[in-house]
Amino acid sequence: MTLQQLKYVTMVAETGTITEAASNLFISQPSLTNAIKELEKEMGISIFERTNKGIVVSKEGEAFLGYARQVLEQANLLEETYKGGKGGKQEFCISTQHYSFAVNAFVDLIKEYGQEEYDFSLRETQTYEIIDDVANMKSEIGVLFLNEFNETVLCKIMKANNLEFHELFVAKPHVFVSSRHPLAGKKAVTMEELAEYPYLSFEQGERNSFYYSEEIFSVIHRRKNIRVRDRASLFNLLIGLNGYTVCSGIIDEELNGKDIVAVPLKEEGAMHIGYVVNKKCMLSRLGKIYLEALKKYCM
């Protein structure tokens, strides 16, 4: 196994085609195909599955590529440290529930990294995908919350996937509403006061279980429900429909503007917000930088 072979398979996984990968790597398609086959034979696995529509990464290939990316990141770091070079293009990915502080930390990471060439990904996605991304090492870090309701289920899933959860802080229940909402000026609100307004939450796809909800009190019956996939849509609907969503209470005016405010919710409960990592992997240099930035915004 060589670093070159690892670069080859990560490029194929990134582009999704042998043709494009070979072009990006400046080698012939037969040479690239043979190099991948030799690596698969040596490792005793099939990294890619060949189909009529092309090639896709296999389940065991996902795990292998997670390790491969870590090896390449460390090799780049060695070159940067001892050869005085830039160490090549750096890659880094995190998966998170829809938190502004996770985005702020990502911005800080890019500013501190400061290289001319990098390939970073920030996936604001569904809860199950966060766990799956970290388990398969598509993402180095996942950001989500636990509470009394979902902790048993999610911890069982994380344990089965060799993941561990690290708490960052505990948040008390709040709601996000428009600054022009009739309840925006109150010191605190109750569920009864919110009953007439549309409730907004993040849709969880095929796994739309209460346990995967990003919002606490997900089992409470509400007459008006709207589910969305992204934060921008949710905030636009909060403003346009006088809706609300249950949240951690942490909001960034620079990122989200002044049209959304957080109001304490008079309900017992707590969100234990933290990050998830894979026990099989050591944090990369970029992972450590991101976590330091994340902790800064959670203090």
Order of alpha helices (4+ residues) and beta strands (2+ residues): alpha-alpha-alpha-beta-beta-alpha-beta-alpha-beta-alpha-beta-alpha-beta-beta-alpha-beta-beta-alpha-beta-alpha-beta-beta-alpha
